[in-house]
Amino acid sequence: MLDGGARFSALVTRQLPAGGLWLSWHWDFTGTLLSIETTLAVGDLAPSIVDLYPGADWAEREAHDYYAVSFANRFSTPPLVLREGDTPGILLNREANRS
């Protein structure tokens, strides 16, 4: 993506009904939206892209705060939306329980 001139746009995270998470990285490639999707089992690490796209820092921190996603090769994921003492994963189970 980097070599092709794509720009990082968003990281979308969602809890799967059967457990685990679905992640989708969105890219703008000369006006065309591309996405790369993966699913993670509980406890798996997602790949971090912050070293290549520093602007993805906020998206990864948000995914950690809301869904407790841990990213490989990230030694620190400071809270973005949580207050001191809040436990990451505040949206876990909330979406899975919707009808």
Backbone torsions as a table, in degrees:
resi	resn	phi	psi	omega
1	MET	NA	-44.4	-178.0
2	LEU	-62.3	-45.9	-179.9
3	ASP	-65.3	-28.8	-179.2
4	GLY	-85.0	-2.7	178.6
5	GLY	84.5	15.3	178.7
6	ALA	-72.0	147.0	177.0
7	ARG	-109.7	134.0	176.8
8	PHE	-67.3	133.8	-179.3
9	SER	-112.5	-47.5	-174.6
10	ALA	-164.1	157.8	170.0
11	LEU	-121.5	120.8	179.9
12	VAL	-108.2	131.2	-179.5
13	THR	-125.6	141.2	179.5
14	ARG	-149.1	140.5	176.5
15	GLN	-78.1	136.5	178.3
16	LEU	-86.4	143.5	-179.2
17	PRO	-57.3	-33.7	-177.9
18	ALA	-86.7	3.5	-177.1
19	GLY	105.1	160.0	-177.1
20	GLY	84.8	-175.9	-176.5
21	LEU	-131.4	152.7	172.6
22	TRP	-112.5	129.4	177.8
23	LEU	-124.5	142.2	178.8
24	SER	-137.9	118.0	176.1
25	TRP	-92.4	128.5	-178.2
26	HIS	-108.8	138.8	-176.0
27	TRP	-130.9	142.7	172.4
28	ASP	-100.8	115.0	179.3
29	PHE	-117.5	94.8	-178.1
30	THR	49.0	46.9	176.6
31	GLY	90.6	-3.4	177.9
32	THR	-107.3	130.1	179.4
33	LEU	-85.5	124.5	177.2
34	LEU	-116.9	151.7	175.8
35	SER	-138.8	147.8	174.0
36	ILE	-120.3	125.1	-174.8
37	GLU	-118.9	149.5	175.1
38	THR	-151.6	162.0	172.2
39	THR	-118.2	149.0	180.0
40	LEU	-125.4	137.4	170.5
41	ALA	-78.9	159.3	178.5
42	VAL	-56.5	128.6	178.7
43	GLY	92.4	-13.3	177.8
44	ASP	-72.0	154.5	176.8
45	LEU	-95.4	138.5	173.8
46	ALA	-90.0	150.4	176.2
47	PRO	-70.9	137.9	175.9
48	SER	-93.7	141.2	177.1
49	ILE	-114.7	9.5	-175.5
50	VAL	-61.9	-33.1	-179.8
51	ASP	-66.0	-27.6	177.7
52	LEU	-95.5	-37.2	-178.6
53	TYR	-126.6	87.3	-177.4
54	PRO	-55.6	-26.3	178.8
55	GLY	-66.6	-13.7	178.3
56	ALA	-78.5	-5.8	-178.8
57	ASP	-55.3	-49.1	-178.1
58	TRP	-63.5	-40.3	-179.7
59	ALA	-64.7	-41.0	179.1
60	GLU	-69.0	-38.5	177.4
61	ARG	-65.2	-39.4	178.0
62	GLU	-64.5	-43.6	178.1
63	ALA	-61.7	-36.5	177.4
64	HIS	-67.6	-45.4	-179.8
65	ASP	-62.8	-48.9	-173.7
66	TYR	-80.4	-35.9	-173.2
67	TYR	-124.7	6.8	179.1
68	ALA	58.8	31.7	177.0
69	VAL	-71.1	130.4	173.4
70	SER	-105.0	139.1	-175.8
71	PHE	-110.4	135.5	178.3
72	ALA	-63.0	143.0	176.9
73	ASN	63.6	19.7	172.7
74	ARG	-112.0	116.0	-176.6
75	PHE	-87.7	-16.9	-179.3
76	SER	-145.6	132.0	174.8
77	THR	-129.0	80.1	-177.4
78	PRO	-62.6	145.3	-179.2
79	PRO	-57.4	141.6	176.1
80	LEU	-105.3	-44.5	-177.1
81	VAL	-117.4	-13.8	-179.7
82	LEU	-82.5	153.9	173.3
83	ARG	-89.2	162.3	177.0
84	GLU	-53.5	127.5	177.9
85	GLY	94.2	-14.8	177.1
86	ASP	-70.4	146.6	179.0
87	THR	-90.2	130.5	176.3
88	PRO	-58.9	148.4	178.8
89	GLY	101.6	30.3	-174.4
90	ILE	-65.8	-18.5	178.2
91	LEU	-99.8	-3.0	178.9
92	LEU	-61.4	138.9	-179.9
93	ASN	74.5	-26.0	180.0
94	ARG	-61.4	-47.4	-178.6
95	GLU	-75.3	-35.4	-178.1
96	ALA	-65.2	-25.0	-177.7
97	ASN	-88.9	-1.9	177.7
98	ARG	-75.0	145.3	178.9
99	SER	-86.8	NA	NA
